[in-house]
Amino acid sequence: MSLLSEKQKNSSPSIPDEWFSPLNKQKQDAEKLTRPSLSYWKDAWQRLVKNKLAMTGLLFLVFLAIMAVFGPILSPHSVTDINLPNQNQLPSSTHWFGTDELGRDVFTRTWYGARISLFVALMAALIDFTIGIIYGGISGYKGGKTDNMMMRIVEILYGLPYLLVVIMLLVVMGPSLTTIIIALSVTGWVGMARIVRGQVLQLKNLEFVLASKSFGTKTIRIIRKNLLPNTMGPIIVQMTLTIPSAIFAEAFLSFLGLGIQAPFASWGVMANDALGTILSGHWWRLFFPAFFISATMFAFNVLGDGLQDALDPKLRE
């Protein structure tokens, strides 16, 4: 009997695995439903972490910010002291990035230049952020004649050559750190305002905004509480693209002699000072400022691309 039952058991028809696939799919869907839901920002952060190139850019920017603060402090050399006997020395254990034509330490000046360049870029981006969200938010929310008039002003400013306006302001006001920030902010907010306006136009007729209007909520509060939080994704991406543009503009202006003045340093000033020494073999004087300008702009751009993908609600599962 045992042999017969075992034979019957072995000869019984097997159930195909395909029959279980709908059940498995339903089980997976049920697990997704019972899984704790992530907030928008946590989900965006997890997707950003998976982007290796964007995270590499973020880590480089964190390293750059730390060195901009502590680099000049860690170095035993001053950013302005002149030491002619040590002029144009190769990178060594004493001077890690070498020295310039006046014997000043290039390592110290590089990180001091990072401090200046990042400060100018962040301040310009912050001003663009503030003016852009206020102007674009009001324009998009009001609509009608108000929107048309405000956008015509934006189009006029957008049509002006950006660097030409900045150079003219620097010539009139005189080169200084404050002047550079003001000059970069005169027309720099236009792009932010257009992005905010477009986002507000998409959101202002949704149900939660109309509900706030029906309760008599003030315009400024609706923009601040209902509209701006839902437009922060594109705004953050725009800021990450504004900062490298401001860094490049500051370096370009300093390269032309319209930016930071001697004896202080920025990456543009260092590149300008080193330009005439390339044929002399003093490669390190141009290499380090040019490398950090390029690497910083690349890091901000890849981080901006990563944030754009991470903050896109269409890509959220």
Secondary structure, 3 states (H helix, E strand, C coil): CHHHHHHHHHHCCCCCHHHHHHHHHHHHHHHHHHCCCCCHHHHHHHHHHHCHHHHHHHHHHHHHHHHHHHHHHHCCCCCCCCCHHHCCCCCCCCCCCCECCCCCEHHHHHHHHHHHHHHHHHHHHHHHHHHHHHHHHHHHHHCHHHHHHHHHHHHHHHHCCHHHHHHHHHHHHCCCHHHHHHHHHHCCCHHHHHHHHHHHHHHCCCHHHHHHHHCCCCHHHHHHHHHHHHHHHHHHHHHHHHHHHHHHHHHHHHHCCCCCCCCCCCHHHHHHHHHHHCCCCCHHHHHHHHHHHHHHHHHHHHHHHHHHHHCCHHHCC
